[in-house]
Amino acid sequence: MSILSTRKAEKIDSLAEGGTSLAMDALRRTFRSPVAILGLVIVGLFVILAIISPFIAPKDPYRPYPELKAELTPSNIPGPMPGFLLGSDQNGYDFFSRLLVGAQQTLFVGVFATLIGVAIGMIIGGLAGAFGGWVDSVLMRLTDIMLSVPSLLLAISIAALLPGSQWTVIIAVAMIGVPVFARLLRGAMIAQRSSDHVLAATALGVKRKTIVFRHMLPNSIGPVIVQATLTLATAIIDAAALSFLGLGDSDWRRAEWGLMLGNAQELLSVKPSLAFFPAIAIIVVALGFTLLGESMRESLDPKNRR
């Protein structure tokens, strides 16, 4: 009995000294994790590189250079040489500059694919969680149909139906995440329905719209944010997979890691580095988002709260 009393007193004292919200507590525990810090460093460097890459690229990534094209043959692609750190690509462009600028286009594809998936998924999940009944049944059956199709196969099917462009890749990859976000938000909102503050607001006659947007949705969005971080990693990989299969952006001049990897698949015997460096970049960035997302998920898990 004395032990329980002591623990209760310690808990009350800690709350009195400086109570923190669930979000702030999870954020603090996230950045105490070395794994989360490593993920944040990788993601931070990637974002900074994407922003400044057009300014630090030593050469124009969209211009062929005569000194590179002079040595370019079907069986020989120039390697490192003065003024060109990684030599040429298969078209006589500066490979190092294209690798740098590719970070910006890769981030663009990943972020917009994730944002579109989150937006559509939250609309579907929000409607299902807020209204329930036949609305919930119809929307969840639609998400079940999408989930029954393997994610990459779904993206390939959408990309094959639309004209090849960067936005086609974004839309195809975005559709993969829609049922995941819809299910996640719907489950969180259903759990919020039986919470004390929602029941109290309902008993007081508060309008459903107010309950949904001021009480249920703000308390349900945390898992969606964490999932978005993890989805961003898979979005970059899926976009690269579509490019590798020839269903990506039809503009071969665009400097984007997935497109560069796809264009280099027939040149592995001539210059493997054309595929090696974009692949390593994609793997490292995806690892960074995954480490950060997993750490955030574990921090928000109530089982890990002390």
FINUPA-597254 format. One record per residue (C-alpha): x, y, z. Coordinates in steps of 0.001 Angstrom, whole numbers, plus 500000, padded with zeros to 6 digits. Example, Ala and Ser with C-alpha at 12.3 -4.5 7.8 and 13.67 -1.06 7.14 Angstrom:
# residues 2
512300495500507800 513670498940507140 
This chain:
# residues 306
500000500000500000 502823502369500881 504578501586497597 501446502452495611 501004505658497561 504610506636496992 504351506006493246 501119507976493040 502689510879494928 505723510838492639 503466510880489578 501440513797490936 504616515710491798 506063515169488329 502853516381486718 502712519413488986 506300520339488235 505859520300484482 502976518399482894 503362517681479203 500900516649476535 501025513251474852 502474514816471706 505228516702473557 506078513661475658 506280511479472534 508422514095470782 510812514263473725 511163510486473879 511604510278470111 514657512518470110 516210510665473015 516556507678470700 519838507385468755 517907505678465947 515548508652465647 518459511092465684 520201509132462909 517011509123460844 516502512846461445 520076513614460366 519669511639457130 516305513251456358 517603516713457275 520647516393455020 518455515110452192 516028518039452484 518873520573452675 520537519004449633 517237519099447723 516876522819448462 520408523942447676 521356521428444956 520560523738441996 522928526318443487 525841524017444352 525802521824441238 529167522462439526 527717522078436019 524404522517434258 522678519120434729 520552519584431607 523285520447429138 525554518020427242 529258518906427273 531397518524424109 534418517221426038 532267514401427412 530490513617424153 533844513448422359 534759510334424356 531231508876424447 530750505627422495 528258502742422816 530889500726424656 532515503548426624 531067506194428937 533694508614430306 534556508242433974 535970510889436324 537998513548434573 539101517148435312 536027519294435884 533686516281436009 533868514469439342 531894511373438305 532339511696434565 529502511499432083 526171509754431845 525012507964428691 524032511261427039 527113513376427712 525686515188430758 527654515800433952 526646512825436113 527615514387439460 525486517506438856 522514515381437831 522939513266440954 522831516379443145 519822517949441410 518087514564441429 517561514956445180 515137517824444535 513045515921442007 513036512796444181 511818514789447182 509166516428444988 507796513056443873 507884511528447360 506314514483449170 503497515111446687 502662511404446379 502439511183450167 500408514398450525 497887513308447900 497571509883449498 497111511442452952 494501513927451703 492334511372449900 492784508763452625 491831511225455376 488688512269453495 487594508636453130 488610507635456669 487160510806458183 483765510304456541 483687506637457544 484709507342461121 482415510325461563 479187508946460071 479487505182460488 476570503066459288 476157502535455562 478683505295454761 481331503406456717 480396500094455082 480534501419451517 483809503323451955 485529500477453781 484510497969451106 486137500249448534 489338500368450586 489196496565450972 489148496229447184 492208498494446917 494001496610449690 493288493274447985 495502494320445059 499286494177445712 500545497733446120 503101497699443307 500644495987440951 498088498714441723 500647501427440935 501676499663437708 498035499388436605 497373503092437196 500646504164435549 499906501983432501 496493503634432013 497802507204432156 500276508984429822 503870508804431002 504772511876433054 506052512826436481 502502513467437716 501451510015436519 504102508531438807 502945510738441687 499273509763441266 500065506060440877 502224505999444010 499724508145445943 496914505641445352 498913502958447159 498707504865450440 495039505901450221 493485502740451761 496167502618454467 495521506188455610 491746505706455329 491794502593457522 494150504166460031 492137507351460522 488814505528460560 490028503169463298 491369506034465392 488125508000465047 485994504995466004 488114504643469152 487509508334469879 483724507890469684 483626506101473029 486043508487474773 484744510531477708 485165513955476118 483266512946472958 480449511360474977 480257514475477152 480105516764474118 477371514592472582 475356514661475822 475600518460475890 474084518660472425 477211519788470559 476816519525466803 478350516515465069 480508518756462858 482019520423465915 482588517103467665 484327515655464604 486600518605463838 487351519812467381 487339516623469432 487716513493467306 489945514494464368 492700516325466332 493079513304468635 493123510820465747 495634512431463409 498821511409465275 499071507866463821 498401509291460342 501380511645460633 503639508790461696 502398506606458846 503001509472456401 506675509520457410 506954505794456721 504961506095453480 507321508779452177 510123506224452233 508102503641450311 506847506320447897 510410507083446809 511125503370446333 507866502727444442 508510505700442144 511942504276441381 510371500871440706 507932502362438169 510804504134436406 512836500923436406 509920499099434747 509624501769432073 506365503233433432 507847506398434884 508412509875433553 508722509926429753 511064512935429929 514423511138430036 516258514457430539 514756514990433991 517292514507436776 515457512228439217 517069509289441006 514432506705440084 514449507785436438 518253507801436366 518260504277437798 515739503078435235 517661504608432318 520904502989433494 519660499394433664 520914498593430140 524331500120430851 525401498065433860 528130496353431874 529421499652430488 529323501932433539 527768500381436690 528107503628438660 525236505126436637 522927502764438528 524975502342441704 524958505943442943 521211506654442414 520373503286444018 522527503999447072 520991507477447385 517454506045447285 518313503358449860 519915505809452300 517043508317452084 514419505593452459 516333504264455477 516347507730457047 512575508186456724 511982504631457972 514159505065461072 512481508369461915 508973507027461317 509503503852463333 510924505848466232 507911508175466170 505549505194466089 507220503588469106 507146506883471010 503395507262470432 502694503679471520 501062503787475000 502865500556475941 506173502418475809 505051505263478085 506423505119481612 
